[in-house]
């Protein structure tokens, strides 16, 4: 079994940001290619560029259908995760948030980890500040 500690929204965003910045420094091509993982951004873009509202709704409906199907198959049916079952409706919000965190990861080399701030330099963590002692 694997369990994750409960995180506040700010802690979750910091965690995801740290992960994206790390990947950008370790595997820049992989990080950039993550653009193809953000289905919600593609669906919204296609909907905006559509010539009709029916086509726009079709793009968005296709995204929601596929995303919920994948979430159900992997999280609910495959992993039998009761949290995913209860919070499946939040998947599009999570995807949208992940897209904006991914975009933000291009703009910074600093991360916060275990109370300290680091910058990444050639794939190495360089401390900017020490963890606070309480």
Number of C-alpha atoms within 10 A of each C-alpha: 2 3 5 5 5 8 10 9 9 9 11 12 15 16 15 17 23 19 15 22 25 21 17 20 18 15 12 12 11 12 18 14 9 12 14 9 11 15 19 21 17 16 20 16 14 17 19 15 11 15 10 11 11 10 15 18 17 16 20 18 13 12 19 18 11 12 18 17 14 13 18 18 13 14 17 18 14 10 11 13 13 12 10 18 14 10 9 17 13 11 15 16 11 11 17 15 14 18 19 13 19 22 14 13 22 14 9 11 16 20 22 17 12 8 11 13 16 18 18 19 11 9 13 12 15 13 15 14 12 11 13 8 5 3
